[in-house]
Amino acid sequence: MKPSVEIDKPVRMLRLDSVKAITGLSRDSLYRLAREGEFPKPRKLAGRASGWRSDEVQEWIDSRPFAGNAA
């Protein structure tokens, strides 16, 4: 029997160094793309700390075309 509720992976907050490592993008590129609405915006965590939701970063990665495919 299939469960009626699907259990998703827990959402984690990713700090800048993790997002850079996962995406391969530089700090400037991440913030520029976020400002242009083409990458998730970071969320305020506390004081000067901010981070990205892991599910939003993964959705962005999944939306990217494969290399060699024209968009």
Buried (B, 14 or more C-beta within 10 A) or exposed (E): EEEEEEEEEEEEBBEBEBBBEBBEBEEEEBBEBBEEEEBBBBEEEEEEEBBBBBBBBBEBEEEEEEEEEEE
